[in-house]
C-alpha cells in the first residue's frame, strides 16, 4: 500500500549546500551588499537598531516585515501624493530602492546552482529510508533555490514519478500531482524561476531576475505575512494541499524550518494526530515548536544537523513504532 509521507524543508535544509539562512543574509557589515548610497545605509542601520538586531546576525525576514508596508503605501494614491507633492525626508525616499536591492540580493544568493552530487548525498539517505520508490513523498519547501530541480532530475532519471506543478511546456498544471508513489514537490513561497507570462505562470528554470520587473517573478519574499490562499494559484493550491495533507499523514519530517510563518504554523496546529520529526541544530527551536504542537514533536536526543545523519536511526525507530 502506498503511504503519503510529508517532508517539509526550510532555509536550514539548504544551508549545508551553501545557501545562507535569513540571519546570515546580510554581509558582516550589514550594508555593503544592498545599500548603494549613504542614505540607504543609514535607513538599513536604523531599521536594524529599531529591531534590536546587530550585525552579522541581522534577520532579513525582520527587516522586510518592517519595510515592506512602505512600498504598499507608496503604491497607493495617498502614497503617490506624498512622494510627488509633499516633502518626505531622504530616508523615506530611500526605502523603496533599498527594498529592491534586498530582493536582488535574494536572487544573487539563492539562484546559484548547487553541486548536484552534494544534493543527492544530502537527500538520498532520507528518501531511501522513506522508500520513495514505493511511497508517495510530498516535499513541501519554503526555499526558492534550485535544489528541488536537482532532486526531480535525479529521481526522474531513476524512473520514479516526479512532479513540481509544471508540465512539459513548463506551464503551471497541478493535474500531474498523482495518487501514486513518487516525489511531488510543492514550493510554498514560490521559486526564483517562476514568472508571469501573459495569462500563464511558467517555471522557466532560469534563475535570473527580470531587470526592473521583479514583480513578474512569483516569489513570497522573506517576511511575507499575507494570506497565501489569496495569492496566485501556485501559492494557494500548495497551501491548500499542505493543510489537507497534514491532517491525513502519520509522519511529517521537518528540516531546518523556524516556524515563524503564521499560515504554515496554523496548518501544523490543525494536524492534531500527526507525528512531527524535527531536524534542527537549535535547541531553542525545538522548545518553540513544542510550545506550538506539544507532545507530537519528536526529535533526536540531541539537536542535529541535516548533514550529520545522526538522526537517521532515530527516524527509522520512529517509523517502525507508528
C-alpha positions in Angstrom: 0.0 0.0 0.0 1.4 3.4 -1.0 1.7 5.7 2.0 1.8 9.5 2.0 4.8 11.0 3.9 5.5 14.7 4.2 9.0 16.2 4.1 9.0 19.9 4.9 12.2 21.9 4.4 13.1 25.5 5.4 16.2 27.5 5.0 18.2 25.3 7.3 17.9 22.4 4.9 19.7 24.2 2.2 22.4 25.7 4.4 24.7 22.6 4.0 24.6 23.3 0.3 25.9 26.9 0.7 22.7 28.9 0.9 22.5 31.2 3.9 19.6 31.3 6.4 17.7 34.6 6.9 20.0 35.6 9.8 23.1 35.1 7.5 21.7 37.0 4.6 23.5 40.3 5.0 27.2 40.9 4.9 29.1 41.2 8.2 29.0 45.0 8.0 25.2 44.8 7.2 25.1 47.4 4.4 27.8 46.7 1.8 25.8 44.2 -0.3 22.4 46.1 -0.5 22.8 49.8 0.3 24.1 51.7 -2.7 24.4 55.2 -1.1 24.8 56.7 2.4 21.1 57.3 2.8 20.2 53.7 2.2 22.9 52.6 4.6 21.5 54.9 7.2 18.0 53.6 6.7 19.1 50.0 7.0 21.2 50.6 10.1 18.3 52.5 11.7 15.9 49.6 10.9 18.3 47.1 12.5 18.7 49.3 15.5 15.0 49.7 15.9 14.5 45.9 15.8 17.4 45.4 18.3 19.4 43.4 15.7 23.1 43.6 15.4 25.4 42.6 12.6 26.3 40.0 11.5 23.0 38.4 12.6 20.5 40.8 11.2 17.5 38.8 10.1 16.3 39.8 6.5 12.9 38.5 7.4 12.5 41.0 10.2 13.9 43.9 8.1 11.4 43.2 5.3 8.5 42.8 7.6 9.3 46.3 8.9 9.9 48.0 5.5 7.5 46.2 3.1 4.5 48.2 4.2 6.2 51.4 3.0 6.1 50.0 -0.6 2.5 49.0 -0.3 1.6 52.5 1.0 3.6 54.3 -1.8 1.9 52.3 -4.4 -1.5 53.6 -3.2 -2.9 57.0 -4.2 -2.1 58.7 -0.8 1.5 57.4 -1.0 1.9 58.7 -4.5 0.6 62.1 -3.4 3.1 62.2 -0.6 6.0 61.4 -2.8 5.0 63.8 -5.6 3.6 66.8 -3.8 4.9 66.8 -0.2 8.4 66.8 1.1 9.2 63.4 2.6 12.7 63.0 4.0 15.6 61.5 2.2 15.2 58.4 4.4 11.7 57.8 3.3 12.6 58.1 -0.4 15.4 55.6 0.1 13.2 52.8 1.4 11.8 51.6 -2.0 15.2 51.4 -3.8 16.6 49.7 -0.7 13.8 47.1 -0.8 14.5 46.4 -4.5 18.2 46.0 -3.7 17.4 43.5 -1.0 15.2 41.5 -3.4 18.0 41.5 -6.0 20.3 40.1 -3.4 17.8 37.3 -2.8 18.3 36.4 -6.4 22.1 36.7 -6.2 22.3 34.4 -3.3 19.6 31.8 -3.9 19.9 31.5 -7.7 23.3 29.8 -7.6 23.1 26.2 -8.8 24.0 23.7 -6.1 26.5 20.9 -6.6 24.3 18.0 -7.8 26.4 15.3 -6.1 26.1 17.2 -2.8 22.3 17.5 -3.2 22.0 13.8 -3.8 24.3 12.9 -1.0 22.3 15.1 1.4 18.8 13.9 0.5 19.2 10.3 -0.8 19.6 8.7 2.7 16.4 10.3 3.8 14.4 9.4 0.7 15.8 5.9 0.7 14.6 5.5 4.3 11.2 6.8 3.4 11.1 4.5 0.4 10.4 7.0 -2.4 10.1 4.1 -4.9 7.1 2.6 -3.1 5.7 5.6 -1.1 4.3 8.9 -2.1 6.7 11.6 -0.8 5.3 15.1 -0.7 8.2 17.6 -0.4 6.9 21.0 0.8 9.5 23.7 0.9 9.7 27.4 1.6 13.0 27.7 -0.2 13.5 29.5 -3.6 16.7 27.7 -4.6 17.2 25.2 -7.4 17.7 22.2 -5.1 14.2 20.7 -5.9 15.1 20.8 -9.6 18.1 18.6 -8.9 16.0 16.1 -6.9 13.4 16.0 -9.7 16.0 15.4 -12.3 17.7 12.7 -10.3 14.6 10.7 -9.5 13.1 11.1 -12.9 16.3 9.5 -14.3 15.7 6.7 -11.8 12.3 6.0 -13.3 10.4 7.4 -10.3 7.3 9.5 -10.8 8.1 13.2 -10.1 6.0 16.4 -10.4 6.6 20.0 -9.4 3.4 21.6 -10.7 4.6 22.4 -14.2 4.0 20.4 -17.4 6.4 19.7 -20.3 5.8 23.2 -21.6 6.8 24.5 -18.2 3.3 25.9 -17.6 1.5 25.7 -14.3 -0.5 22.4 -14.3 -1.5 20.8 -11.0 -3.1 17.8 -12.7 0.2 16.0 -12.5 0.1 15.5 -8.8 -1.0 11.9 -8.8 -2.1 9.4 -6.1 0.8 7.0 -6.7 4.3 6.6 -5.4 6.9 9.1 -6.3 8.3 12.5 -5.4 5.9 15.5 -5.5 7.3 19.0 -4.9 5.3 21.9 -3.6 7.1 25.3 -3.3 5.0 27.2 -0.8 6.9 30.6 -1.3 7.4 30.2 -5.0 10.7 29.9 -6.9 13.1 32.4 -8.4 12.5 30.8 -11.8 8.7 31.3 -11.7 7.4 34.1 -13.8 4.1 35.5 -15.1 3.9 35.2 -18.9 0.8 36.8 -20.4 -2.0 34.9 -18.7 0.2 31.9 -17.9 2.5 31.1 -15.0 5.7 29.4 -16.1 8.7 27.8 -14.5 11.5 28.9 -16.8 14.2 27.1 -14.9 16.2 30.3 -15.4 17.2 31.7 -12.1 17.9 35.3 -13.1 15.8 38.4 -12.3 13.9 40.2 -15.0 15.6 43.6 -14.6 13.2 46.4 -13.4 10.4 43.8 -13.4 10.9 41.9 -10.2 7.1 41.7 -9.7 7.0 39.4 -12.7 8.5 36.7 -10.6 6.3 34.7 -8.3 8.1 34.8 -5.0 6.9 35.4 -1.5 9.9 37.2 -0.2 11.2 36.7 3.4 8.9 38.3 5.9 5.7 37.8 3.9 2.7 37.9 6.3 -0.2 37.9 3.9 -2.8 35.2 3.2 -1.3 32.7 0.7 -4.8 31.4 -0.1 -5.5 34.8 -1.8 -2.3 34.7 -3.9 -1.8 33.2 -7.4 -2.8 29.6 -7.8 0.6 28.0 -7.3 0.7 29.5 -3.8 -3.0 29.0 -2.9 -3.0 25.5 -4.3 0.2 24.4 -2.5 -1.0 25.8 0.9 -4.4 24.2 0.4 -2.8 20.8 -0.2 -0.4 21.3 2.7 -3.4 21.8 5.1 -5.3 18.9 3.7 -2.3 16.5 3.7 -1.1 17.3 7.2 -4.4 16.1 8.6 -4.1 12.7 6.9 -0.5 11.6 7.2 1.0 9.8 10.2 4.5 11.3 9.7 6.0 14.7 8.9 9.7 15.1 8.7 10.6 18.8 9.2 14.1 20.0 8.4 15.5 23.4 9.1 12.3 25.4 9.4 12.0 28.0 12.1 8.1 28.1 12.3 7.7 31.9 12.0 5.1 31.7 9.3 1.6 32.1 10.7 -0.2 30.4 7.8 2.1 27.3 7.9 2.0 27.2 11.7 -1.8 27.1 11.6 -1.7 24.2 9.2 0.6 22.3 11.5 -1.6 23.1 14.5 -4.6 21.5 12.8 -2.7 18.3 12.1 -3.5 17.1 15.6 -2.8 13.4 15.2 0.4 13.5 13.2 3.9 12.8 14.5 6.3 15.6 13.6 10.0 14.6 13.4 12.0 17.8 13.7 15.7 18.0 12.5 17.3 21.3 13.6 20.6 22.2 15.3 19.0 24.7 17.6 17.6 23.6 21.0 15.5 26.8 21.3 13.7 26.0 18.0 12.7 22.5 19.4 11.4 24.2 22.5 9.5 26.8 20.4 7.9 24.1 18.2 6.9 22.1 21.3 5.0 25.1 22.5 3.1 25.1 19.2 2.5 21.4 18.7 3.0 19.8 22.2 3.9 16.2 22.6 3.6 15.4 18.9 7.1 16.8 18.3 9.7 14.0 18.1 13.4 14.9 17.6 16.8 13.3 18.0 18.0 13.1 21.6 20.4 15.9 20.8 19.8 18.8 18.3 21.1 17.5 14.9 22.2 19.0 11.7 20.7 17.7 8.5 24.1 16.8 7.0 25.3 14.8 10.1 22.8 11.9 9.6 22.9 11.2 13.3 19.1 11.4 13.2 18.6 8.6 10.6 18.4 5.8 13.2 16.1 7.7 15.4 13.8 8.4 12.5 13.9 4.7 11.5 12.9 3.7 15.0 10.0 6.2 14.9 8.8 4.8 11.5 8.8 1.3 12.9 6.9 2.3 16.0 4.0 4.2 14.4 
